[in-house]
Amino acid sequence: MNGENEIPDPLDPPAEPAATSEPEAVSGPPAAVATIARLEAELAETKDRMLRALAETENQRQRHQRERTDAQRYAAFEFARELLNVADNLRRAIDAVPEADSTAHGVIEGVAATERELLAIFERHGVKRVDPKLGDRFDHNLHEAMFEVPGAPQPPGTIAQVLQPGYVMHDRLLRPALVGIAKAAPAEATAEPGDL
């Protein structure tokens, strides 16, 4: 058939387009042009959905990886928090006995060895003691201010007294260090007797 309305066989390779500077418009019967446009739109929509699904899958994979890492890293968080009181009590027992008391010397050495072992276990599992020094700058991320200390020799806003050390596990705060903050001295009257 040599008719002009003949539809080309889809299995035949497409003819080479002539080199032109403008894109060639699809020509042919209106039904074929509409079908091609519809199929191209469906293809673009399917490709967009596939790319979005791939991106969502990758985001979920990364989120699950982070959650798994956090679960492994902080699995003992609550257990470590409970053991902090044991570490505090060991330190209190050591501090309660005067150094001159030779009768309890062996017991204190044993308690100190137990405290060292507990702190070493903490260290192996990422638990570190936050033991601020006097004069250190107050850090609200690591310290909890319990009161102000008027007339302290330290500069205002710095740590003037440590009540209890704090602890962190990796980068999370287990317990803040309880501290007293140096308070600025009240402004004294500088009036001279002759200024009245």
Secondary structure, 3 states (H helix, E strand, C coil): CCCCCCCCCCCCCCCCCCCCCCCCCCCCCHHHHHHHHHHHHHHHHHHHHHHHHHHHHHHHHHHHHHHHHHHHHCCCHHHHHHHHHHHHHHHHHHHHCCCCCCCCHHHHHHHHHHHHHHHHHHHHCCEEEECCCCCCECCCCCEEEEEEEECCCCCCCEEEEEEECEEEECCEEEECEEEEEEECCCCCCCCCHHHC
